Amino acid sequence: MVTAFRHGVRAEVRKLLGLPTAWIGLVVGSLLAPAIVLLNAGYTRRAIADGTIADPSDIGLQDLGIGLIGPMVLGVVIVSSEYTSTGPDAPRARQLTATLTAMPDRLRLLAAKTAALVLVAACQAGFVATATLGLVHVLHGGDVPVPSPARIAAAVLYWVLIALLAYAVTLITRNGVVPLTFLIVNSTVVSVSYLLTKVTDLAVYLPDIVGAQMFIRTADFPVRVAPVTAGLVMTGWIAVLLAIGAALFHRRDA
């Protein structure tokens, strides 16, 4: 059983890394945060010097947010790719049919997909966090304190949970375009979740907002949530959405 699961995870990792869209997410998501740190270096240096940035402890960690495009893409395409046509000769045939032929146990298939996604997203998150925070240290030295290992680990966990959020929503919708568009717009253009915090304090407990409080200290939220509590709340969101997605996947036709 363990060996079969391990083979399933390896197969899902290979499938994910074989998707051109996944590589777009990996490359773009990995480059954006360091690029933003580099482009903003002059402004950041001046803002620290004149006191505009009173607490620089979040510099670098905040910039990781722009790279969340990466795990969002990974979480969506690992599911949506199963629902694409296998070719023009059989437009109604989908990859999922072949996948279920190789692994008919749907729950074991989802477990393998989930493990593969977590593995790839965690590796990307670790790389991006190291590169981004390392660049911050090179550019700003002692002006920006090095985050504690716990905060860095929480940022990596947040990255992985965002990938799982995108994955769960795509399992529920069986459509990659809608969740990916909303998640990218929400994280890069205008945060609907953040705007909702101006309407009701309860919006602080939405998954993307509450999860950020695992490692961000200076964000303007109406309610502060302790890091451990924030992690538990976001994990709870993901667990519920994954359970719904798994139940629907188990019941639906291929």
FIDO-877874 format. One line per field, with one value per atom (N, C-alpha, C): x, y, z; atom name; residue number from 1. Coordinates in steps of 0.1 Angstrom, whole numbers, padded with zeros to 4 digits, always signed. Each point is the difference from the previous one (the first is absolute). Layout:
BEGIN
xx <- c(X;...) $
yy <- c(Y;...) $
zz <- c(Z;...) $
a <- c(CA;...) $
k <- c(NUM;...) $
END
This chain:
BEGIN
xx <- c(+0008;-0008;+0009;+0010;+0009;+0007;+0005;+0008;-0009;-0012;-0009;-0003;-0002;-0002;+0012;+0012;+0012;+0001;-0003;+0000;-0010;-0012;-0010;+0004;+0007;+0005;+0010;+0009;+0011;-0007;-0010;-0007;-0007;-0006;-0007;+0010;+0012;+0010;+0005;+0002;+0005;-0011;-0013;-0010;-0001;+0001;-0001;+0012;+0012;+0012;+0000;-0008;-0001;-0010;-0006;-0010;+0007;-0001;+0006;-0005;-0013;-0006;+0005;+0003;+0006;+0014;+0008;+0013;-0001;-0011;-0002;-0002;-0008;-0002;+0013;+0008;+0012;+0010;+0002;+0010;-0005;-0012;-0005;-0001;-0006;-0001;+0013;+0010;+0013;+0008;-0003;+0008;-0006;-0014;-0006;+0004;+0000;+0004;+0014;+0010;+0014;+0000;-0007;+0000;-0006;-0011;-0006;+0009;+0007;+0010;+0011;+0005;+0010;-0005;-0011;-0006;-0003;-0004;-0004;+0012;+0011;+0012;+0002;+0000;+0003;-0010;-0013;-0011;+0001;+0002;+0000;+0011;+0012;+0011;-0003;-0006;-0003;-0011;-0010;-0011;+0004;+0010;+0005;+0008;+0008;+0008;-0008;-0011;-0008;-0011;-0001;-0010;-0014;-0002;-0013;-0003;+0010;-0002;+0005;-0009;+0004;+0005;-0007;+0003;+0004;+0013;+0004;+0000;-0006;+0001;-0007;-0010;-0008;+0006;+0010;+0006;+0005;-0003;+0004;-0011;-0005;-0011;-0013;-0002;-0012;+0001;+0013;+0002;-0003;+0000;-0003;-0014;-0009;-0014;-0001;+0008;-0001;+0003;+0008;+0004;-0011;-0010;-0011;-0007;+0003;-0005;+0005;+0012;+0006;-0008;-0003;-0007;-0015;-0005;-0014;-0001;+0009;+0001;+0001;+0010;+0002;-0013;-0006;-0012;-0011;-0002;-0010;+0003;+0012;+0002;+0002;+0004;+0001;-0014;-0011;-0013;-0006;+0001;-0006;+0005;+0013;+0006;-0007;-0006;-0007;-0012;-0006;-0012;+0002;+0012;+0002;-0001;-0003;-0001;+0013;+0000;+0013;+0005;-0008;+0004;-0011;+0003;-0011;-0007;+0006;-0006;-0011;+0001;-0010;-0003;-0008;-0002;-0007;-0008;-0007;+0008;+0011;+0008;+0009;+0001;+0008;+0011;+0010;+0011;-0004;-0011;-0004;-0004;-0005;-0004;+0012;+0011;+0013;+0005;-0001;+0005;-0007;-0013;-0008;+0002;+0003;+0004;+0012;+0010;+0012;-0001;-0009;-0002;-0015;-0008;-0014;-0005;+0008;-0004;+0001;-0012;+0000;+0006;-0003;+0005;+0015;+0006;+0014;+0006;-0007;+0005;+0001;-0010;+0000;+0011;+0002;+0010;+0014;+0002;+0013;+0001;-0010;+0000;+0003;-0007;+0002;+0015;+0005;+0014;+0010;-0003;+0009;+0000;-0012;-0002;+0008;-0002;+0006;+0016;+0005;+0014;+0006;-0007;+0005;-0001;-0012;-0002;+0009;+0003;+0009;+0014;+0004;+0014;+0001;-0010;+0000;+0000;-0009;+0000;+0013;+0006;+0013;+0011;+0000;+0009;-0003;-0012;-0004;+0003;-0004;+0003;+0015;+0008;+0014;+0006;-0004;+0005;-0004;-0013;-0005;+0006;+0000;+0006;+0015;+0006;+0015;+0003;-0008;+0002;-0003;-0010;-0003;+0012;+0006;+0012;+0012;+0002;+0011;-0002;-0013;-0003;-0001;-0005;-0002;+0007;+0007;+0008;-0007;+0006;-0006;-0012;-0003;-0012;-0013;+0001;-0012;+0003;-0006;+0003;-0004;+0009;-0003;-0012;-0010;-0012;+0005;-0008;+0003;-0003;+0006;-0003;-0015;-0007;-0014;-0008;+0003;-0007;+0003;+0012;+0003;-0008;+0000;-0007;-0015;-0006;-0014;-0003;+0010;-0002;+0000;+0009;+0000;-0013;-0005;-0013;-0011;+0000;-0011;+0000;+0012;+0002;-0007;+0003;-0005;-0016;-0004;-0015;-0007;+0006;-0006;-0001;+0010;+0000;-0012;-0001;-0011;-0014;-0001;-0012;-0004;+0009;-0003;-0004;+0007;-0003;-0014;-0003;-0014;-0011;+0002;-0010;-0002;+0011;+0000;-0007;+0002;-0006;-0016;-0004;-0014;-0006;+0007;-0006;+0003;+0010;+0005;+0003;+0003;+0003;+0013;+0010;+0012;+0000;-0008;+0001;-0006;-0012;-0006;+0007;+0004;+0008;+0013;+0007;+0013;-0001;-0009;-0002;-0003;-0010;-0004;+0012;+0007;+0011;+0011;+0004;+0011;-0004;-0013;-0004;-0001;-0005;-0001;+0013;+0011;+0013;+0009;-0003;+0009;-0006;-0013;-0006;-0008;-0010;-0008;-0005;+0004;-0004;-0014;-0009;-0014;-0001;+0009;+0000;+0004;+0010;+0004;-0011;-0006;-0011;-0011;-0003;-0011;+0004;+0013;+0003;-0004;-0002;-0004;-0015;-0007;-0014;-0004;+0007;-0003;+0013;+0002;+0011;+0001;-0011;+0000;+0008;+0002;+0008;+0014;+0005;+0013;+0003;-0011;+0002;-0002;-0001;+0001;+0014;+0001;+0012;+0013;-0001;+0012;+0004;-0010;+0003;+0006;-0007;+0004;+0013;+0002;+0013;+0012;-0001;+0011;+0005;-0009;+0003;+0009;+0002;+0010;+0014;+0003;+0014;+0001;-0011;+0000;-0004;+0008;-0002;-0006;+0002;-0003;-0012;-0007;-0011;-0012;-0008;-0010;-0013;-0002;-0012;-0008;-0013;-0008;+0001;+0003;+0001;+0014;+0007;+0013;-0003;+0005;-0001;+0014;+0001;+0013;+0005;+0013;+0005;-0005;+0001;-0005;-0015;-0007;-0015;-0003;+0008;-0002;+0003;+0010;+0004;-0011;-0006;-0010;-0013;-0003;-0012;+0001;+0011;+0002;+0001;+0006;+0000;-0014;-0008;-0014;-0007;+0001;-0006;+0004;+0013;+0005;-0006;+0000;-0005;-0014;-0009;-0014;-0002;+0007;-0001;+0005;+0011;+0005;-0009;-0007;-0010;-0011;-0005;-0011;+0005;+0012;+0005;+0002;+0005;+0002;-0014;-0010;-0013;-0006;+0001;-0005;+0007;+0014;+0008;-0003;-0003;-0003;-0014;-0009;-0014;-0002;+0008;-0002;+0005;-0006;+0005;+0013;+0008;+0013;-0003) $
yy <- c(-0012;+0012;+0013;+0000;+0011;+0002;-0011;+0000;+0005;-0005;+0005;+0015;+0005;+0014;+0008;-0005;+0007;+0001;-0011;+0000;+0010;+0001;+0009;+0014;+0004;+0013;+0004;-0010;+0003;+0003;-0008;+0001;+0014;+0004;+0013;+0012;-0002;+0011;+0001;-0012;+0001;+0006;-0004;+0006;+0015;+0005;+0014;+0008;-0006;+0007;-0002;-0008;-0001;+0009;+0008;+0010;+0014;+0005;+0013;+0011;+0000;+0010;-0001;-0012;-0001;+0006;-0001;+0006;+0016;+0005;+0014;+0005;-0008;+0003;-0001;-0010;-0002;+0011;+0004;+0010;+0014;+0003;+0014;+0001;-0010;+0001;+0001;-0006;+0000;+0013;+0007;+0012;+0013;+0000;+0013;+0006;-0008;+0006;+0006;-0008;+0006;+0013;-0001;+0012;+0012;-0002;+0012;+0005;-0008;+0004;+0009;-0005;+0007;+0013;+0001;+0012;+0010;-0004;+0009;+0003;-0004;+0001;+0015;+0009;+0014;+0006;-0002;+0005;-0005;-0013;-0006;+0005;+0002;+0006;+0014;+0008;+0014;+0000;-0009;+0000;-0005;-0009;-0004;+0012;+0007;+0011;+0011;+0004;+0011;-0004;-0012;-0005;-0003;+0001;-0003;-0014;-0009;-0014;-0001;+0001;+0000;-0014;-0010;-0014;-0008;-0002;-0007;-0015;-0005;-0015;-0008;+0006;-0008;+0001;+0009;+0001;-0013;-0004;-0013;-0010;-0001;-0010;+0006;+0013;+0005;-0001;+0001;-0001;-0014;-0010;-0014;-0001;+0009;+0000;+0000;+0008;+0001;-0013;-0008;-0013;-0011;+0003;-0010;-0004;+0007;-0004;-0014;-0003;-0014;-0011;+0000;-0011;-0001;+0012;+0000;-0007;+0003;-0007;-0015;-0004;-0014;-0007;+0006;-0006;-0001;+0009;-0001;-0010;+0001;-0009;-0014;-0004;-0014;-0007;+0008;-0005;+0003;+0012;+0004;-0008;-0004;-0007;-0014;-0005;-0013;+0001;+0012;+0002;+0006;+0001;+0004;-0011;+0003;-0010;-0006;-0014;-0006;+0002;+0006;+0003;+0002;+0006;+0003;-0012;-0012;-0012;-0005;+0004;-0004;+0011;+0010;+0012;-0002;-0011;-0002;-0008;-0006;-0008;+0009;-0003;+0009;-0008;+0007;-0006;-0008;+0004;-0006;-0015;-0003;-0014;-0009;+0005;-0008;-0001;+0011;+0000;-0010;+0000;-0009;-0015;-0002;-0013;-0005;+0009;-0004;-0001;+0009;+0000;+0002;-0011;+0001;+0004;-0001;+0004;+0016;+0006;+0015;+0007;-0005;+0006;-0001;-0012;-0001;+0009;+0001;+0009;+0015;+0004;+0013;+0002;-0010;+0000;+0002;-0008;+0001;+0014;+0006;+0013;+0010;-0001;+0010;-0001;-0012;-0001;+0006;-0003;+0006;+0015;+0006;+0014;+0006;-0006;+0005;+0000;-0011;-0001;+0010;+0002;+0010;+0014;+0003;+0014;+0003;-0010;+0003;+0002;-0007;+0002;+0014;+0004;+0013;+0011;-0002;+0010;+0001;-0011;+0000;+0008;-0003;+0007;+0015;+0004;+0014;+0007;-0006;+0007;+0002;-0010;+0001;+0011;+0000;+0010;+0014;+0001;+0014;+0005;-0007;+0005;+0001;-0008;+0001;+0013;+0004;+0012;+0012;-0001;+0011;+0003;-0011;+0001;+0007;-0004;+0005;+0015;+0004;+0014;+0009;-0005;+0009;-0004;-0011;-0003;+0000;+0006;+0001;+0009;+0008;+0008;-0008;-0012;-0009;-0012;-0002;-0012;-0013;-0010;-0013;-0007;-0004;-0007;-0012;-0003;-0013;-0012;-0011;-0012;-0004;+0003;-0003;+0008;+0013;+0009;-0005;-0004;-0005;-0012;-0010;-0012;+0003;+0010;+0003;+0006;+0008;+0005;-0012;-0009;-0012;-0008;-0001;-0007;+0007;+0013;+0008;-0002;+0000;-0003;-0013;-0011;-0013;+0000;+0007;+0000;+0008;+0010;+0007;-0009;-0009;-0009;-0010;-0005;-0009;+0007;+0013;+0007;+0000;+0004;+0000;-0014;-0010;-0014;-0004;+0003;-0004;+0007;+0013;+0008;-0006;-0004;-0006;-0013;-0008;-0013;+0002;+0010;+0003;+0005;+0009;+0006;-0008;-0008;-0007;+0009;+0012;+0011;+0007;+0001;+0007;+0015;+0005;+0014;+0009;-0004;+0009;+0001;-0011;+0001;+0007;-0003;+0005;+0016;+0004;+0014;+0008;-0006;+0007;+0000;-0011;+0000;+0009;+0001;+0009;+0014;+0004;+0013;+0004;-0009;+0003;+0002;-0007;+0001;+0011;+0005;+0009;+0013;+0001;+0012;+0007;-0006;+0005;-0011;+0000;-0010;+0001;-0008;+0000;-0003;-0010;-0004;+0012;+0008;+0011;+0011;+0002;+0010;-0003;-0013;-0005;+0002;+0001;+0003;+0014;+0009;+0013;+0001;-0011;-0001;-0007;-0011;-0008;-0006;-0001;-0005;-0016;-0006;-0014;-0004;+0009;-0002;-0003;+0004;-0003;-0015;-0008;-0014;-0008;+0008;-0006;-0007;-0010;-0008;+0008;+0008;+0007;+0011;+0006;+0011;-0006;-0009;-0006;-0007;-0007;-0007;+0009;+0012;+0009;+0004;+0000;+0004;-0011;-0011;-0009;+0005;+0010;+0005;+0015;+0006;+0015;+0007;+0010;+0006;+0014;+0007;+0014;+0003;-0010;+0002;+0008;+0007;+0008;-0008;-0008;-0008;+0005;+0000;+0005;-0009;-0012;-0010;-0007;-0001;-0008;-0014;-0010;-0014;-0005;-0007;-0006;-0010;-0001;-0008;-0014;-0007;-0014;-0001;+0009;+0000;+0002;+0010;+0003;-0013;-0007;-0012;-0011;-0001;-0010;+0004;+0013;+0004;-0002;+0003;-0002;-0014;-0008;-0015;-0006;+0005;-0004;+0003;+0012;+0004;-0010;-0003;-0009;-0014;-0005;-0013;-0002;+0010;+0000;+0000;+0009;+0001;-0013;-0006;-0012;-0011;-0001;-0010;+0001;+0012;+0002;-0004;+0004;-0003;-0015;-0007;-0014;-0008;+0005;-0006;+0001;+0012;+0002;-0008;+0000;-0008;-0015;-0004;-0015;-0003;+0009;-0003;+0003;+0009;+0004;-0010;+0001;-0009;+0006;-0009;+0004;+0009) $
zz <- c(+0000;+0000;+0000;+0009;+0001;-0013;-0006;-0012;-0012;+0000;-0011;+0001;+0013;+0002;-0004;+0003;-0004;-0015;-0007;-0014;-0006;+0007;-0005;+0002;+0011;+0002;-0010;-0003;-0010;-0014;-0003;-0013;-0001;+0011;+0000;+0000;+0006;-0001;-0014;-0007;-0014;-0009;+0003;-0008;+0001;+0013;+0003;-0007;+0002;-0006;-0015;-0006;-0014;-0007;+0008;-0005;-0002;-0013;-0002;+0009;+0003;+0008;+0014;+0005;+0013;+0001;-0011;-0001;+0000;-0006;+0000;+0014;+0008;+0014;+0008;-0003;+0008;-0003;-0013;-0004;+0005;-0004;+0003;+0015;+0007;+0014;+0008;-0006;+0007;-0003;-0011;-0003;+0005;+0002;+0003;+0013;+0010;+0014;+0000;-0004;-0001;-0009;-0011;-0009;+0007;+0007;+0007;+0011;+0007;+0010;-0007;-0011;-0007;-0005;-0007;-0005;+0010;+0012;+0011;+0009;-0003;+0010;+0003;-0010;+0003;+0008;-0003;+0008;+0014;+0002;+0013;+0009;-0007;+0008;+0005;-0009;+0004;+0011;-0002;+0010;+0014;+0000;+0013;+0006;-0008;+0005;+0006;-0007;+0004;+0010;+0003;+0010;-0006;-0013;-0006;+0003;-0001;+0005;+0014;+0010;+0014;+0004;-0005;+0004;-0013;-0003;-0012;+0001;+0011;+0002;-0010;-0007;-0010;-0014;-0002;-0014;-0004;-0012;-0005;+0001;+0012;+0002;-0007;+0001;-0007;-0015;-0005;-0015;-0005;+0009;-0005;-0005;+0004;-0005;-0015;-0007;-0014;-0007;+0007;-0006;+0002;+0007;+0002;-0013;-0011;-0013;-0003;+0005;-0003;+0006;+0013;+0006;-0004;-0003;-0006;-0013;-0009;-0013;+0002;+0009;+0002;+0006;+0009;+0006;-0009;-0010;-0010;-0010;-0006;-0012;+0003;+0013;+0003;-0001;+0002;-0002;-0014;-0004;-0013;-0012;+0001;-0011;-0002;+0011;-0002;-0008;-0001;-0007;-0014;-0005;-0013;-0010;-0012;-0011;-0002;-0003;-0003;-0014;-0009;-0013;-0009;-0012;-0010;-0005;+0000;-0005;+0009;+0013;+0010;+0009;-0005;+0008;+0013;+0001;+0013;+0010;-0005;+0009;+0008;+0013;+0009;+0007;+0004;+0007;+0012;+0007;+0012;-0003;-0012;-0003;+0001;-0006;+0000;+0014;+0008;+0013;+0009;-0001;+0008;-0004;-0013;-0004;+0006;+0002;+0007;+0015;+0005;+0015;+0003;-0001;+0001;+0014;+0010;+0014;+0000;+0000;-0002;+0013;+0011;+0012;+0001;-0004;+0000;-0011;-0011;-0010;+0005;+0007;+0006;+0010;+0008;+0010;-0006;-0011;-0008;-0006;-0006;-0005;+0010;+0012;+0011;+0004;+0002;+0005;-0011;-0012;-0011;+0000;+0001;+0000;+0012;+0012;+0012;-0002;-0005;-0002;-0010;-0011;-0010;+0005;+0006;+0006;+0011;+0009;+0011;-0005;-0010;-0006;-0006;-0007;-0006;+0010;+0011;+0010;+0008;+0002;+0007;-0008;-0013;-0009;-0001;-0001;-0002;+0013;+0012;+0013;+0002;-0003;+0001;-0009;-0013;-0009;+0004;+0003;+0003;+0013;+0010;+0013;-0001;-0007;-0002;-0008;-0010;-0008;+0009;+0009;+0009;+0009;+0005;+0009;-0008;-0012;-0008;-0003;-0003;-0003;+0012;+0011;+0011;+0013;+0000;+0012;+0013;+0010;+0013;+0002;-0011;+0001;+0000;-0005;+0000;+0008;+0012;+0008;-0008;+0002;-0006;+0008;-0008;+0007;+0007;+0011;+0007;-0009;+0003;-0008;+0001;+0011;+0001;-0010;-0001;-0010;-0014;-0003;-0014;-0002;+0010;-0002;-0002;+0007;-0001;-0014;-0006;-0013;-0010;+0001;-0008;+0001;+0012;+0002;-0006;+0001;-0007;-0015;-0006;-0014;-0004;+0008;-0002;+0001;+0011;+0002;-0011;-0006;-0011;-0012;-0002;-0011;+0002;+0013;+0003;-0001;+0003;-0002;-0014;-0009;-0015;-0004;+0005;-0004;+0004;+0013;+0005;-0008;-0003;-0007;-0014;-0006;-0014;+0000;+0011;+0001;+0001;+0007;+0001;-0013;-0007;-0012;-0013;+0000;-0012;-0011;+0003;-0010;+0005;-0008;+0004;-0002;-0010;-0003;+0011;+0005;+0009;+0013;+0007;+0013;-0002;-0011;-0002;-0002;-0008;-0003;+0013;+0008;+0012;+0010;+0002;+0009;-0003;-0013;-0005;+0002;-0004;+0001;+0015;+0008;+0015;+0006;-0005;+0007;-0006;-0012;-0007;-0004;-0004;-0005;+0011;+0005;+0011;+0009;+0012;+0010;+0005;-0006;+0005;+0015;+0004;+0014;+0009;-0004;+0008;+0000;-0011;-0001;+0010;+0000;+0009;+0015;+0003;+0014;+0004;-0010;+0003;+0003;-0004;+0001;+0013;+0003;+0012;+0005;+0013;+0006;-0002;-0003;-0003;-0012;-0009;-0012;+0003;+0012;+0004;+0000;+0002;+0001;-0014;-0010;-0014;-0001;-0008;+0000;-0004;-0010;-0005;+0010;+0006;+0010;+0013;+0005;+0013;-0001;-0011;-0001;-0001;-0006;+0000;+0014;+0010;+0013;+0007;-0006;+0005;+0001;-0010;-0001;-0002;-0004;-0002;+0013;+0004;+0013;-0001;-0012;-0001;-0009;-0004;-0009;+0007;-0008;+0006;+0000;+0010;+0002;+0012;-0001;+0012;+0012;-0002;+0011;-0002;+0011;-0001;+0005;-0008;+0003;+0003;+0011;+0004;-0011;-0002;-0011;+0000;+0011;+0001;-0003;+0006;-0003;-0015;-0005;-0015;-0008;+0003;-0007;+0001;+0012;+0002;-0007;+0000;-0007;-0016;-0005;-0015;-0003;+0008;-0002;+0001;+0009;+0001;-0013;-0005;-0013;-0011;-0001;-0011;+0002;+0013;+0002;-0004;+0003;-0003;-0015;-0007;-0015;-0007;+0006;-0006;+0002;+0012;+0002;-0010;-0002;-0010;-0014;-0004;-0013;-0002;+0011;-0001;-0001;+0007;+0000;-0014;-0006;-0013;-0011;+0001;-0009;+0001;+0011;+0002;-0006;+0000;-0005;-0015;-0005;-0014;-0010;-0012;-0011;-0005;-0005;-0006;-0012) $
a <- c(N;CA;C;N;CA;C;N;CA;C;N;CA;C;N;CA;C;N;CA;C;N;CA;C;N;CA;C;N;CA;C;N;CA;C;N;CA;C;N;CA;C;N;CA;C;N;CA;C;N;CA;C;N;CA;C;N;CA;C;N;CA;C;N;CA;C;N;CA;C;N;CA;C;N;CA;C;N;CA;C;N;CA;C;N;CA;C;N;CA;C;N;CA;C;N;CA;C;N;CA;C;N;CA;C;N;CA;C;N;CA;C;N;CA;C;N;CA;C;N;CA;C;N;CA;C;N;CA;C;N;CA;C;N;CA;C;N;CA;C;N;CA;C;N;CA;C;N;CA;C;N;CA;C;N;CA;C;N;CA;C;N;CA;C;N;CA;C;N;CA;C;N;CA;C;N;CA;C;N;CA;C;N;CA;C;N;CA;C;N;CA;C;N;CA;C;N;CA;C;N;CA;C;N;CA;C;N;CA;C;N;CA;C;N;CA;C;N;CA;C;N;CA;C;N;CA;C;N;CA;C;N;CA;C;N;CA;C;N;CA;C;N;CA;C;N;CA;C;N;CA;C;N;CA;C;N;CA;C;N;CA;C;N;CA;C;N;CA;C;N;CA;C;N;CA;C;N;CA;C;N;CA;C;N;CA;C;N;CA;C;N;CA;C;N;CA;C;N;CA;C;N;CA;C;N;CA;C;N;CA;C;N;CA;C;N;CA;C;N;CA;C;N;CA;C;N;CA;C;N;CA;C;N;CA;C;N;CA;C;N;CA;C;N;CA;C;N;CA;C;N;CA;C;N;CA;C;N;CA;C;N;CA;C;N;CA;C;N;CA;C;N;CA;C;N;CA;C;N;CA;C;N;CA;C;N;CA;C;N;CA;C;N;CA;C;N;CA;C;N;CA;C;N;CA;C;N;CA;C;N;CA;C;N;CA;C;N;CA;C;N;CA;C;N;CA;C;N;CA;C;N;CA;C;N;CA;C;N;CA;C;N;CA;C;N;CA;C;N;CA;C;N;CA;C;N;CA;C;N;CA;C;N;CA;C;N;CA;C;N;CA;C;N;CA;C;N;CA;C;N;CA;C;N;CA;C;N;CA;C;N;CA;C;N;CA;C;N;CA;C;N;CA;C;N;CA;C;N;CA;C;N;CA;C;N;CA;C;N;CA;C;N;CA;C;N;CA;C;N;CA;C;N;CA;C;N;CA;C;N;CA;C;N;CA;C;N;CA;C;N;CA;C;N;CA;C;N;CA;C;N;CA;C;N;CA;C;N;CA;C;N;CA;C;N;CA;C;N;CA;C;N;CA;C;N;CA;C;N;CA;C;N;CA;C;N;CA;C;N;CA;C;N;CA;C;N;CA;C;N;CA;C;N;CA;C;N;CA;C;N;CA;C;N;CA;C;N;CA;C;N;CA;C;N;CA;C;N;CA;C;N;CA;C;N;CA;C;N;CA;C;N;CA;C;N;CA;C;N;CA;C;N;CA;C;N;CA;C;N;CA;C;N;CA;C;N;CA;C;N;CA;C;N;CA;C;N;CA;C;N;CA;C;N;CA;C;N;CA;C;N;CA;C;N;CA;C;N;CA;C;N;CA;C;N;CA;C;N;CA;C;N;CA;C;N;CA;C;N;CA;C;N;CA;C;N;CA;C;N;CA;C;N;CA;C;N;CA;C;N;CA;C;N;CA;C;N;CA;C;N;CA;C;N;CA;C;N;CA;C;N;CA;C;N;CA;C;N;CA;C;N;CA;C;N;CA;C;N;CA;C;N;CA;C;N;CA;C;N;CA;C;N;CA;C;N;CA;C;N;CA;C;N;CA;C;N;CA;C;N;CA;C;N;CA;C;N;CA;C;N;CA;C;N;CA;C;N;CA;C;N;CA;C;N;CA;C;N;CA;C;N;CA;C;N;CA;C;N;CA;C;N;CA;C;N;CA;C;N;CA;C;N;CA;C;N;CA;C;N;CA;C;N;CA;C;N;CA;C) $
k <- c(1;1;1;2;2;2;3;3;3;4;4;4;5;5;5;6;6;6;7;7;7;8;8;8;9;9;9;10;10;10;11;11;11;12;12;12;13;13;13;14;14;14;15;15;15;16;16;16;17;17;17;18;18;18;19;19;19;20;20;20;21;21;21;22;22;22;23;23;23;24;24;24;25;25;25;26;26;26;27;27;27;28;28;28;29;29;29;30;30;30;31;31;31;32;32;32;33;33;33;34;34;34;35;35;35;36;36;36;37;37;37;38;38;38;39;39;39;40;40;40;41;41;41;42;42;42;43;43;43;44;44;44;45;45;45;46;46;46;47;47;47;48;48;48;49;49;49;50;50;50;51;51;51;52;52;52;53;53;53;54;54;54;55;55;55;56;56;56;57;57;57;58;58;58;59;59;59;60;60;60;61;61;61;62;62;62;63;63;63;64;64;64;65;65;65;66;66;66;67;67;67;68;68;68;69;69;69;70;70;70;71;71;71;72;72;72;73;73;73;74;74;74;75;75;75;76;76;76;77;77;77;78;78;78;79;79;79;80;80;80;81;81;81;82;82;82;83;83;83;84;84;84;85;85;85;86;86;86;87;87;87;88;88;88;89;89;89;90;90;90;91;91;91;92;92;92;93;93;93;94;94;94;95;95;95;96;96;96;97;97;97;98;98;98;99;99;99;100;100;100;101;101;101;102;102;102;103;103;103;104;104;104;105;105;105;106;106;106;107;107;107;108;108;108;109;109;109;110;110;110;111;111;111;112;112;112;113;113;113;114;114;114;115;115;115;116;116;116;117;117;117;118;118;118;119;119;119;120;120;120;121;121;121;122;122;122;123;123;123;124;124;124;125;125;125;126;126;126;127;127;127;128;128;128;129;129;129;130;130;130;131;131;131;132;132;132;133;133;133;134;134;134;135;135;135;136;136;136;137;137;137;138;138;138;139;139;139;140;140;140;141;141;141;142;142;142;143;143;143;144;144;144;145;145;145;146;146;146;147;147;147;148;148;148;149;149;149;150;150;150;151;151;151;152;152;152;153;153;153;154;154;154;155;155;155;156;156;156;157;157;157;158;158;158;159;159;159;160;160;160;161;161;161;162;162;162;163;163;163;164;164;164;165;165;165;166;166;166;167;167;167;168;168;168;169;169;169;170;170;170;171;171;171;172;172;172;173;173;173;174;174;174;175;175;175;176;176;176;177;177;177;178;178;178;179;179;179;180;180;180;181;181;181;182;182;182;183;183;183;184;184;184;185;185;185;186;186;186;187;187;187;188;188;188;189;189;189;190;190;190;191;191;191;192;192;192;193;193;193;194;194;194;195;195;195;196;196;196;197;197;197;198;198;198;199;199;199;200;200;200;201;201;201;202;202;202;203;203;203;204;204;204;205;205;205;206;206;206;207;207;207;208;208;208;209;209;209;210;210;210;211;211;211;212;212;212;213;213;213;214;214;214;215;215;215;216;216;216;217;217;217;218;218;218;219;219;219;220;220;220;221;221;221;222;222;222;223;223;223;224;224;224;225;225;225;226;226;226;227;227;227;228;228;228;229;229;229;230;230;230;231;231;231;232;232;232;233;233;233;234;234;234;235;235;235;236;236;236;237;237;237;238;238;238;239;239;239;240;240;240;241;241;241;242;242;242;243;243;243;244;244;244;245;245;245;246;246;246;247;247;247;248;248;248;249;249;249;250;250;250;251;251;251;252;252;252;253;253;253;254;254;254) $
END
